[in-house]
């Protein structure tokens, strides 16, 4: 039932915004007109964020993280 309602909404929409090419392809495979779909990737302007090195050092000490440890952060 949910898929049916989604498809009805997609077909009635003038424009559909998705965050990846995968999602666009998925909708096209479901019969949605590709001209209605626009991909706008999730992003942010890195210059809006300032690195607080003293806080990083504090966290490394608190959690016993070595300097050569690779840390991956995802927003």
Secondary structure, DSSP 8 states (H G I E B T S, - for coil): -HHHHHHHHHHH-S-EEESSHHHHHHHHHTT--GGGEEE------GGG----HHHHHHHHHHTT--TT-------
